[in-house]
Amino acid sequence: MSRRRSPLRNRAEYGAYLAARSLAHHAGPRLLARTGAAIGGLYLRTGRRRREILEFNLRLAFPELDETGRAELGRNVARHFGRALLDGLRLGRATPEELLRDVTIAGRENLERGLAAGSGVFILSAHIGAWEVAALTAGLLVPGGIAVVNRPLDNPLLEAELDRFRALFGNRAMGKENVTRAMLRELRRGGVVGILIDQRTLKEEGVRVPFFGHPAWTHPALARLCVRTGSPVVPIWGLWDAPGRYTVRFDEPVFPNELPEAERAEVPLTARFTSMIENVIRERPEQWLWFHDRWRDIRLNDRR
């Protein structure tokens, strides 16, 4: 948590959250989608730093698009995340039955294949679409729920609310402290661990692998631990289809012990997982978190 954050800022953000939550609890999915899209558009116009990161990332990842195409994609990204924010607040009051009613589940047999191995399962995901919906849905499909590795928010008031949301249907959040030991405990008892590896990590902690044709610092923990434990990796993607409608898709599992030895090293295996993430982003590019400073070192060098 950042020590430079003031209590006043935390309370102001929490107040904005409470107002948005009240709106989300009293409005239907369509109105929320329109309102969220407007909020996202406003953020794009006023959030200069994040807008610059978004524009740089889109230039880097989609050189084939002209300026008009990238600008339209950027607007759709902002609209999507405004919608997703309010929609997540709406789901805070959902029952398991209501959530499953809104979700189309695809590839459930891939999750079952991973569970049948009996050595615990890693669920690989990314900040795309409705990733929190994917985690909640997976928790309903796995007896006892899943443990989700997360980076705590800087605002402790909002972090407490997010923890409550993630635990709605039996899931558990794992912070960064002693997280490796906690993951190993979960896997030894045959549990399921959800992990997202699509964000930038520190150079001293990461490996560089291709992402949209450019090297990106990526944490190798998933590759390292799945080889160590023999636990399969099942990709899961939560995609936003329409107001109040989602697809949660499980792709084919990766069984690390079945890979050639050279492909089980942490760099090629991390590159394999990153390629899976890139493929699904290319399916729905407007739904990935392009505001994140994924290629920070390249961006800073580009400015010099």
BELFEN-V696042 format. One record per residue. N is the residue number from 1. RES is the residue in three letters. PHI is phi as a letter, one per 20 degrees, with the letter a starting at -180 (* if undefined). Layout:
n:res:phi
N:RES:PHI
N:RES:PHI
This chain:
n:res:phi
1:MET:*
2:SER:f
3:ARG:f
4:ARG:e
5:ARG:f
6:SER:e
7:PRO:g
8:LEU:f
9:ARG:f
10:ASN:g
11:ARG:f
12:ALA:f
13:GLU:f
14:TYR:f
15:GLY:f
16:ALA:f
17:TYR:f
18:LEU:f
19:ALA:f
20:ALA:f
21:ARG:f
22:SER:f
23:LEU:f
24:ALA:f
25:HIS:e
26:HIS:d
27:ALA:c
28:GLY:e
29:PRO:g
30:ARG:f
31:LEU:f
32:LEU:f
33:ALA:f
34:ARG:f
35:THR:f
36:GLY:f
37:ALA:f
38:ALA:f
39:ILE:f
40:GLY:f
41:GLY:f
42:LEU:f
43:TYR:f
44:LEU:f
45:ARG:f
46:THR:d
47:GLY:e
48:ARG:g
49:ARG:f
50:ARG:f
51:ARG:f
52:GLU:f
53:ILE:f
54:LEU:g
55:GLU:f
56:PHE:f
57:ASN:g
58:LEU:f
59:ARG:f
60:LEU:f
61:ALA:e
62:PHE:c
63:PRO:f
64:GLU:f
65:LEU:e
66:ASP:e
67:GLU:f
68:THR:f
69:GLY:f
70:ARG:f
71:ALA:f
72:GLU:f
73:LEU:f
74:GLY:f
75:ARG:f
76:ASN:f
77:VAL:f
78:ALA:f
79:ARG:f
80:HIS:f
81:PHE:f
82:GLY:f
83:ARG:f
84:ALA:f
85:LEU:f
86:LEU:f
87:ASP:f
88:GLY:f
89:LEU:f
90:ARG:f
91:LEU:f
92:GLY:f
93:ARG:d
94:ALA:f
95:THR:e
96:PRO:g
97:GLU:f
98:GLU:f
99:LEU:f
100:LEU:f
101:ARG:f
102:ASP:e
103:VAL:d
104:THR:e
105:ILE:e
106:ALA:c
107:GLY:m
108:ARG:g
109:GLU:f
110:ASN:f
111:LEU:f
112:GLU:f
113:ARG:f
114:GLY:f
115:LEU:f
116:ALA:f
117:ALA:f
118:GLY:m
119:SER:d
120:GLY:m
121:VAL:c
122:PHE:e
123:ILE:d
124:LEU:e
125:SER:b
126:ALA:b
127:HIS:e
128:ILE:c
129:GLY:m
130:ALA:c
131:TRP:f
132:GLU:f
133:VAL:f
134:ALA:f
135:ALA:f
136:LEU:f
137:THR:f
138:ALA:f
139:GLY:f
140:LEU:f
141:LEU:e
142:VAL:d
143:PRO:g
144:GLY:n
145:GLY:m
146:ILE:c
147:ALA:d
148:VAL:d
149:VAL:f
150:ASN:b
151:ARG:e
152:PRO:g
153:LEU:f
154:ASP:f
155:ASN:e
156:PRO:f
157:LEU:f
158:LEU:f
159:GLU:f
160:ALA:f
161:GLU:f
162:LEU:f
163:ASP:f
164:ARG:f
165:PHE:f
166:ARG:f
167:ALA:e
168:LEU:g
169:PHE:d
170:GLY:o
171:ASN:f
172:ARG:c
173:ALA:e
174:MET:d
175:GLY:f
176:LYS:e
177:GLU:f
178:ASN:l
179:VAL:f
180:THR:f
181:ARG:f
182:ALA:f
183:MET:f
184:LEU:f
185:ARG:f
186:GLU:f
187:LEU:f
188:ARG:f
189:ARG:e
190:GLY:n
191:GLY:e
192:VAL:c
193:VAL:d
194:GLY:e
195:ILE:b
196:LEU:d
197:ILE:c
198:ASP:e
199:GLN:d
200:ARG:f
201:THR:c
202:LEU:f
203:LYS:g
204:GLU:f
205:GLU:d
206:GLY:d
207:VAL:c
208:ARG:e
209:VAL:c
210:PRO:f
211:PHE:b
212:PHE:l
213:GLY:n
214:HIS:c
215:PRO:f
216:ALA:c
217:TRP:f
218:THR:c
219:HIS:f
220:PRO:e
221:ALA:g
222:LEU:f
223:ALA:f
224:ARG:f
225:LEU:f
226:CYS:f
227:VAL:f
228:ARG:f
229:THR:e
230:GLY:m
231:SER:f
232:PRO:f
233:VAL:d
234:VAL:d
235:PRO:f
236:ILE:c
237:TRP:c
238:GLY:d
239:LEU:d
240:TRP:e
241:ASP:d
242:ALA:a
243:PRO:g
244:GLY:m
245:ARG:c
246:TYR:c
247:THR:d
248:VAL:d
249:ARG:d
250:PHE:d
251:ASP:e
252:GLU:f
253:PRO:f
254:VAL:d
255:PHE:d
256:PRO:f
257:ASN:f
258:GLU:e
259:LEU:e
260:PRO:g
261:GLU:g
262:ALA:f
263:GLU:e
264:ARG:e
265:ALA:f
266:GLU:f
267:VAL:f
268:PRO:f
269:LEU:f
270:THR:f
271:ALA:f
272:ARG:f
273:PHE:f
274:THR:f
275:SER:f
276:MET:f
277:ILE:f
278:GLU:g
279:ASN:f
280:VAL:f
281:ILE:f
282:ARG:f
283:GLU:f
284:ARG:c
285:PRO:f
286:GLU:f
287:GLN:d
288:TRP:e
289:LEU:e
290:TRP:f
291:PHE:f
292:HIS:f
293:ASP:e
294:ARG:f
295:TRP:d
296:ARG:g
297:ASP:f
298:ILE:f
299:ARG:f
300:LEU:f
301:ASN:f
302:ASP:f
303:ARG:e
304:ARG:e
